[in-house]
Amino acid sequence: MDEDRRDPETGQYTPDFTDDELLQALEEREPAGTVELADVFNCSQPGAYQRLTQLEEEGLVESKLVGGTKVWMLK
């Protein structure tokens, strides 16, 4: 990752896309897999999974396993 995207105080990276953009992409494709959403934003699958899991904990999305693949939907 690019060092200029790292917050000097917290060490956290600034995401390339907002949660609202992620939710919009999900709405347009739901149900959508993690890899599909990662491809939309050209980010890693673990990065997309982490963001989606956070949104699930916040009650904004939900997930379920379909044929061994986790898919995401708006709540």
N, CA, C and O atoms as a MOPAC input file, in Angstrom:
PM7 MOZYME 1SCF
protein

 N      0.83200 1    -1.18600 1     0.00000 1
 C      0.00000 1     0.00000 1     0.00000 1
 C      0.87300 1     1.24400 1     0.00000 1
 O      2.03500 1     1.22200 1     0.40400 1
 N      0.29500 1     2.28000 1    -0.44700 1
 C      0.98400 1     3.54900 1    -0.59000 1
 C      1.14000 1     4.21400 1     0.77800 1
 O      0.16300 1     4.36000 1     1.51200 1
 N      2.36000 1     4.61300 1     1.11800 1
 C      2.60700 1     5.24200 1     2.41800 1
 C      1.85200 1     6.56100 1     2.57300 1
 O      1.51500 1     6.93400 1     3.69600 1
 N      1.57200 1     7.28600 1     1.46900 1
 C      0.85800 1     8.55200 1     1.60400 1
 C     -0.60800 1     8.34100 1     1.93600 1
 O     -1.31500 1     9.30400 1     2.23300 1
 N     -1.08000 1     7.10100 1     1.89300 1
 C     -2.45500 1     6.79600 1     2.30800 1
 C     -2.51100 1     6.39500 1     3.77500 1
 O     -3.59000 1     6.10100 1     4.28900 1
 N     -1.38400 1     6.37800 1     4.45000 1
 C     -1.33300 1     5.98400 1     5.85400 1
 C     -1.44500 1     7.22800 1     6.73300 1
 O     -0.72200 1     8.20400 1     6.53500 1
 N     -2.37000 1     7.18300 1     7.71800 1
 C     -2.52000 1     8.27200 1     8.67600 1
 C     -1.29000 1     8.27100 1     9.58000 1
 O     -1.00800 1     7.26200 1    10.22600 1
 N     -0.55500 1     9.37700 1     9.63900 1
 C      0.67700 1     9.39300 1    10.43300 1
 C      0.44500 1     9.21500 1    11.93100 1
 O      1.33600 1     8.75700 1    12.64600 1
 N     -0.74100 1     9.57200 1    12.40700 1
 C     -1.02600 1     9.44700 1    13.84400 1
 C     -1.48200 1     8.04900 1    14.23000 1
 O     -1.05200 1     7.51800 1    15.25400 1
 N     -2.35400 1     7.44500 1    13.41800 1
 C     -2.92200 1     6.14900 1    13.78300 1
 C     -2.25300 1     4.98200 1    13.08100 1
 O     -2.34700 1     3.84200 1    13.53600 1
 N     -1.57500 1     5.26400 1    11.96800 1
 C     -0.97800 1     4.18600 1    11.19100 1
 C     -1.98200 1     3.47500 1    10.30200 1
 O     -1.61100 1     2.56000 1     9.56700 1
 N     -3.24700 1     3.87600 1    10.35300 1
 C     -4.30100 1     3.26200 1     9.55000 1
 C     -4.23000 1     3.77300 1     8.11300 1
 O     -3.87700 1     4.92700 1     7.86600 1
 N     -4.56900 1     2.89500 1     7.17300 1
 C     -4.63600 1     3.28700 1     5.77200 1
 C     -6.00500 1     3.89100 1     5.47000 1
 O     -7.02000 1     3.45800 1     6.01600 1
 N     -6.02000 1     4.88700 1     4.60200 1
 C     -7.26600 1     5.47600 1     4.13600 1
 C     -7.79900 1     4.59100 1     3.01200 1
 O     -7.09100 1     4.34100 1     2.03600 1
 N     -9.03600 1     4.11700 1     3.13800 1
 C     -9.57200 1     3.25300 1     2.08900 1
 C     -9.76400 1     4.01300 1     0.77500 1
 O     -9.97600 1     5.22500 1     0.76500 1
 N     -9.68600 1     3.26900 1    -0.33300 1
 C     -9.88100 1     3.85700 1    -1.65500 1
 C    -11.34300 1     4.12600 1    -1.96500 1
 O    -11.65200 1     4.84500 1    -2.91500 1
 N    -12.24600 1     3.55900 1    -1.17800 1
 C    -13.67500 1     3.73800 1    -1.41200 1
 C    -14.38200 1     3.82100 1    -0.06700 1
 O    -13.91700 1     3.28200 1     0.93700 1
 N    -15.51200 1     4.50600 1    -0.07500 1
 C    -16.25700 1     4.70700 1     1.15700 1
 C    -17.20500 1     3.53600 1     1.41200 1
 O    -17.47600 1     2.73000 1     0.52200 1
 N    -17.69600 1     3.46300 1     2.63000 1
 C    -18.70400 1     2.45400 1     2.94600 1
 C    -19.95400 1     2.67400 1     2.09700 1
 O    -20.57700 1     1.70800 1     1.65600 1
 N    -20.32500 1     3.92500 1     1.86500 1
 C    -21.49400 1     4.21600 1     1.03400 1
 C    -21.30000 1     3.69600 1    -0.39100 1
 O    -22.23300 1     3.16600 1    -0.99500 1
 N    -20.08800 1     3.84900 1    -0.92600 1
 C    -19.80800 1     3.32800 1    -2.26600 1
 C    -19.88400 1     1.80300 1    -2.28200 1
 O    -20.37400 1     1.21100 1    -3.24300 1
 N    -19.40300 1     1.18000 1    -1.22800 1
 C    -19.47300 1    -0.27600 1    -1.12600 1
 C    -20.92100 1    -0.74000 1    -1.02400 1
 O    -21.30600 1    -1.71600 1    -1.66800 1
 N    -21.71700 1    -0.05500 1    -0.22900 1
 C    -23.13500 1    -0.40500 1    -0.10100 1
 C    -23.87000 1    -0.21200 1    -1.42500 1
 O    -24.73600 1    -1.01400 1    -1.77200 1
 N    -23.53600 1     0.83200 1    -2.16000 1
 C    -24.16000 1     1.08500 1    -3.46100 1
 C    -23.80900 1    -0.03300 1    -4.44700 1
 O    -24.67400 1    -0.52600 1    -5.17100 1
 N    -22.54600 1    -0.42300 1    -4.46600 1
 C    -22.11900 1    -1.51400 1    -5.34900 1
 C    -22.83700 1    -2.80700 1    -4.98200 1
 O    -23.23900 1    -3.57100 1    -5.86000 1
 N    -22.99600 1    -3.04600 1    -3.70000 1
 C    -23.70800 1    -4.23800 1    -3.24800 1
 C    -25.16600 1    -4.17900 1    -3.68300 1
 O    -25.70900 1    -5.17300 1    -4.16500 1
 N    -25.79800 1    -3.03500 1    -3.51800 1
 C    -27.20700 1    -2.88200 1    -3.90300 1
 C    -27.39800 1    -3.18200 1    -5.39900 1
 O    -28.39200 1    -3.79500 1    -5.78700 1
 N    -26.46200 1    -2.75600 1    -6.21900 1
 C    -26.56500 1    -2.95900 1    -7.66300 1
 C    -26.32900 1    -4.40500 1    -8.07900 1
 O    -26.70500 1    -4.79500 1    -9.18500 1
 N    -25.71000 1    -5.21200 1    -7.21100 1
 C    -25.33000 1    -6.57300 1    -7.59000 1
 C    -25.90800 1    -7.66100 1    -6.69500 1
 O    -25.70700 1    -8.84600 1    -6.96200 1
 N    -26.61200 1    -7.29000 1    -5.65400 1
 C    -26.96000 1    -8.28600 1    -4.63600 1
 C    -27.84100 1    -9.40300 1    -5.15900 1
 O    -28.69600 1    -9.18600 1    -6.01700 1
 N    -27.62500 1   -10.60400 1    -4.63300 1
 C    -26.55000 1   -10.93100 1    -3.70500 1
 C    -25.21500 1   -10.97100 1    -4.43800 1
 O    -25.14700 1   -11.37700 1    -5.59800 1
 N    -24.17300 1   -10.55400 1    -3.76700 1
 C    -22.84600 1   -10.48600 1    -4.38300 1
 C    -21.82100 1   -11.16900 1    -3.50200 1
 O    -21.88400 1   -11.09400 1    -2.27500 1
 N    -20.88700 1   -11.83000 1    -4.13700 1
 C    -19.79400 1   -12.47400 1    -3.42500 1
 C    -18.69400 1   -11.47800 1    -3.08500 1
 O    -18.60900 1   -10.39900 1    -3.67200 1
 N    -17.87200 1   -11.85200 1    -2.14800 1
 C    -16.76300 1   -11.00100 1    -1.72200 1
 C    -15.81500 1   -10.69800 1    -2.87900 1
 O    -15.39600 1    -9.55400 1    -3.05500 1
 N    -15.47900 1   -11.70800 1    -3.66100 1
 C    -14.55000 1   -11.52300 1    -4.77900 1
 C    -15.13800 1   -10.55300 1    -5.80400 1
 O    -14.42900 1    -9.69400 1    -6.32700 1
 N    -16.40800 1   -10.68900 1    -6.08300 1
 C    -17.07100 1    -9.78800 1    -7.03900 1
 C    -16.96300 1    -8.33800 1    -6.58400 1
 O    -16.65900 1    -7.45500 1    -7.38600 1
 N    -17.21000 1    -8.09000 1    -5.30000 1
 C    -17.13600 1    -6.71900 1    -4.78200 1
 C    -15.69100 1    -6.23300 1    -4.72600 1
 O    -15.42900 1    -5.05600 1    -4.97700 1
 N    -14.76500 1    -7.10400 1    -4.40700 1
 C    -13.35100 1    -6.71900 1    -4.41100 1
 C    -12.92700 1    -6.30300 1    -5.82200 1
 O    -12.16700 1    -5.34900 1    -5.99000 1
 N    -13.41700 1    -7.01600 1    -6.82700 1
 C    -13.08600 1    -6.68700 1    -8.21200 1
 C    -13.61600 1    -5.30900 1    -8.61200 1
 O    -12.96200 1    -4.58600 1    -9.36500 1
 N    -14.79500 1    -4.94700 1    -8.11200 1
 C    -15.37400 1    -3.64300 1    -8.43200 1
 C    -14.42900 1    -2.52300 1    -8.01500 1
 O    -14.26900 1    -1.54200 1    -8.74000 1
 N    -13.80700 1    -2.66500 1    -6.85400 1
 C    -12.97000 1    -1.61000 1    -6.29500 1
 C    -11.48000 1    -1.87600 1    -6.46900 1
 O    -10.64400 1    -1.13000 1    -5.95800 1
 N    -11.15300 1    -2.94500 1    -7.19400 1
 C     -9.76000 1    -3.29800 1    -7.42100 1
 C     -8.97900 1    -3.36800 1    -6.09800 1
 O     -7.88600 1    -2.81700 1    -5.96400 1
 N     -9.58000 1    -4.06300 1    -5.13600 1
 C     -8.92800 1    -4.23800 1    -3.84000 1
 C     -8.79100 1    -5.72900 1    -3.56200 1
 O     -9.31800 1    -6.55900 1    -4.30400 1
 N     -8.09500 1    -6.05700 1    -2.50800 1
 C     -7.90000 1    -7.46700 1    -2.17500 1
 C     -9.19000 1    -8.07800 1    -1.62800 1
 O    -10.04100 1    -7.38700 1    -1.06700 1
 N     -9.30700 1    -9.38400 1    -1.80900 1
 C    -10.46800 1   -10.09000 1    -1.26800 1
 C    -10.49700 1    -9.99400 1     0.25100 1
 O    -11.56900 1    -9.76700 1     0.81200 1
 N     -9.35400 1   -10.15900 1     0.95600 1
 C     -9.40300 1   -10.00400 1     2.41200 1
 C     -9.81400 1    -8.59300 1     2.84200 1
 O    -10.50300 1    -8.42500 1     3.84800 1
 N     -9.39000 1    -7.58400 1     2.08000 1
 C     -9.77700 1    -6.21000 1     2.40100 1
 C    -11.27200 1    -6.00100 1     2.25500 1
 O    -11.90300 1    -5.38500 1     3.11300 1
 N    -11.84200 1    -6.51200 1     1.17200 1
 C    -13.29000 1    -6.40300 1     0.95600 1
 C    -14.03900 1    -7.18200 1     2.03000 1
 O    -15.04300 1    -6.70900 1     2.56400 1
 N    -13.54400 1    -8.38400 1     2.34500 1
 C    -14.19700 1    -9.21200 1     3.36300 1
 C    -14.21600 1    -8.49700 1     4.71600 1
 O    -15.22300 1    -8.51300 1     5.42400 1
 N    -13.10500 1    -7.88100 1     5.05700 1
 C    -13.02200 1    -7.17200 1     6.33700 1
 C    -14.03500 1    -6.02200 1     6.38800 1
 O    -14.72600 1    -5.84200 1     7.39100 1
 N    -14.11600 1    -5.25100 1     5.30800 1
 C    -15.05700 1    -4.13000 1     5.27300 1
 C    -16.49900 1    -4.62900 1     5.33400 1
 O    -17.32600 1    -4.04900 1     6.03800 1
 N    -16.80300 1    -5.69100 1     4.60500 1
 C    -18.16200 1    -6.23200 1     4.60800 1
 C    -18.51900 1    -6.80200 1     5.98000 1
 O    -19.65000 1    -6.64300 1     6.44000 1
 N    -17.57600 1    -7.45600 1     6.62800 1
 C    -17.81600 1    -7.99000 1     7.96800 1
 C    -18.10500 1    -6.85600 1     8.94900 1
 O    -18.98200 1    -6.97600 1     9.80500 1
 N    -17.37200 1    -5.77000 1     8.82000 1
 C    -17.60500 1    -4.59900 1     9.67700 1
 C    -19.01500 1    -4.04700 1     9.44100 1
 O    -19.71900 1    -3.71200 1    10.39300 1
 N    -19.41900 1    -3.95500 1     8.18100 1
 C    -20.76800 1    -3.46600 1     7.86500 1
 C    -21.83600 1    -4.42800 1     8.38700 1
 O    -22.92100 1    -4.00200 1     8.78200 1
 N    -21.52600 1    -5.72000 1     8.38800 1
 C    -22.46000 1    -6.70200 1     8.93900 1
 C    -22.60000 1    -6.51300 1    10.45000 1
 O    -23.70700 1    -6.57900 1    10.98300 1
 N    -21.48800 1    -6.28000 1    11.13400 1
 C    -21.52500 1    -6.04000 1    12.58200 1
 C    -22.31000 1    -4.77600 1    12.91700 1
 O    -22.91800 1    -4.68300 1    13.98300 1
 N    -22.29600 1    -3.80300 1    12.00400 1
 C    -23.04200 1    -2.56100 1    12.19700 1
 C    -24.51500 1    -2.70700 1    11.81400 1
 O    -25.29500 1    -1.76800 1    11.97500 1
 N    -24.89800 1    -3.88300 1    11.30600 1
 C    -26.28400 1    -4.14700 1    10.97100 1
 C    -26.72900 1    -3.60500 1     9.61800 1
 O    -27.92800 1    -3.47000 1     9.37300 1
 N    -25.78000 1    -3.29100 1     8.73700 1
 C    -26.13300 1    -2.71400 1     7.43500 1
 C    -26.23200 1    -3.75600 1     6.32500 1
 O    -26.95200 1    -3.55800 1     5.34700 1
 N    -25.51200 1    -4.86100 1     6.47700 1
 C    -25.56900 1    -5.95000 1     5.50100 1
 C    -25.71000 1    -7.26400 1     6.24200 1
 O    -25.50400 1    -7.34500 1     7.45300 1
 N    -26.06500 1    -8.28700 1     5.49000 1
 C    -26.10600 1    -9.62900 1     6.04600 1
 C    -25.47300 1   -10.57600 1     5.04100 1
 O    -25.34400 1   -10.25100 1     3.86100 1
 N    -25.08500 1   -11.73400 1     5.51400 1
 C    -24.42500 1   -12.69700 1     4.64600 1
 C    -25.01300 1   -14.07800 1     4.87000 1
 O    -25.62800 1   -14.36800 1     5.89600 1
 N    -24.79600 1   -14.92800 1     3.85200 1
 C    -25.16100 1   -16.33600 1     3.99300 1
 C    -24.28800 1   -17.14300 1     3.06100 1
 O    -23.77100 1   -16.62700 1     2.07000 1
 N    -24.12800 1   -18.40500 1     3.38500 1
 C    -23.35100 1   -19.30200 1     2.53900 1
 C    -24.25900 1   -19.89100 1     1.47000 1
 O    -25.33900 1   -20.40300 1     1.76700 1
 N    -23.80800 1   -19.81100 1     0.23000 1
 C    -24.52800 1   -20.39300 1    -0.89700 1
 C    -23.52300 1   -21.25500 1    -1.65400 1
 O    -22.61000 1   -20.73800 1    -2.29800 1
 N    -23.69500 1   -22.55100 1    -1.57100 1
 C    -22.79200 1   -23.45000 1    -2.27100 1
 C    -21.34400 1   -23.29000 1    -1.85900 1
 O    -20.44700 1   -23.43400 1    -2.68900 1
 N    -21.10100 1   -22.99900 1    -0.60500 1
 C    -19.74600 1   -22.84700 1    -0.10300 1
 C    -19.15000 1   -21.46000 1    -0.30400 1
 O    -17.99600 1   -21.22500 1     0.05500 1
 N    -19.92300 1   -20.54200 1    -0.87300 1
 C    -19.46900 1   -19.17100 1    -1.08400 1
 C    -20.29900 1   -18.22600 1    -0.23100 1
 O    -21.52400 1   -18.33100 1    -0.18900 1
 N    -19.63500 1   -17.30900 1     0.44400 1
 C    -20.35600 1   -16.31700 1     1.23500 1
 C    -20.83800 1   -15.22000 1     0.30100 1
 O    -20.06000 1   -14.64600 1    -0.46100 1
 N    -22.13800 1   -14.93800 1     0.37500 1
 C    -22.70600 1   -13.83900 1    -0.40000 1
 C    -23.28900 1   -12.81800 1     0.54700 1
 O    -23.68600 1   -13.13500 1     1.66800 1
 N    -23.33100 1   -11.58600 1     0.07700 1
 C    -23.74200 1   -10.44900 1     0.89400 1
 C    -24.98300 1    -9.78500 1     0.30900 1
 O    -25.15000 1    -9.70200 1    -0.90800 1
 N    -25.84700 1    -9.31800 1     1.19900 1
 C    -27.05100 1    -8.59700 1     0.82600 1
 C    -27.25200 1    -7.42400 1     1.76800 1
 O    -26.77500 1    -7.43400 1     2.90300 1
 N    -27.96100 1    -6.41600 1     1.28900 1
 C    -28.31900 1    -5.31600 1     2.18200 1
 C    -29.33200 1    -5.82200 1     3.18300 1
 O    -30.11300 1    -6.72500 1     2.88200 1
 N    -29.32500 1    -5.26000 1     4.34400 1
 C    -30.26500 1    -5.65100 1     5.39100 1
 C    -31.50400 1    -4.79600 1     5.33100 1
 O    -32.41800 1    -4.97500 1     6.13700 1

